[in-house]
């Protein structure tokens, strides 16, 4: 099974760790990560995801990133819009999308402990829905 992963680069160091966990999880489940796309931030995830899901060779995709808590409601509003778009794309293309985005509203102390479980769960979701 070939899958794709979309990674938000705003928190690149942490997301690179998530990507390593996701690739390990995919390998342990017999999946091949065929494409990895880095985007600037969460708002660009849906467009990259749309392009990947139209590829008939891709069985599903995972989205990895972090939406931290800011001083305004921007992150919350953005996170809700992005997650809603991801759900819509999953339904439109009838392909599972594993959500490995930490947040919205993640505090710095929340990020580290969630890197591995979020990344692995995003891949597990794809495996369980096939």
C-alpha angles and dihedrals in degrees: 000000000000119000137176132220127209114203128194110222099200089095094028099163093054094041090051086058090050090050091054090052091046093050090049091050092048091050092049089054095048095253126138119220097221099174136022118189123190117205128184096248147330095293091064095051097088095055093048090045092050091053093049096046092054088064106098091209092062112085096188144333143226128216119211127187149102129254106191129201112264134188091265136041091260094105093048094049092044092047093051091050093048095047091047090052091049091052091049092051091049090055095042094052097033090228126124118251116196111214111220098160113129109218150324093222098022115167117212092254090054096057105067097051091047100050097088101036094047093048094047093045091053090057094041089056090059092048094048095049097053 
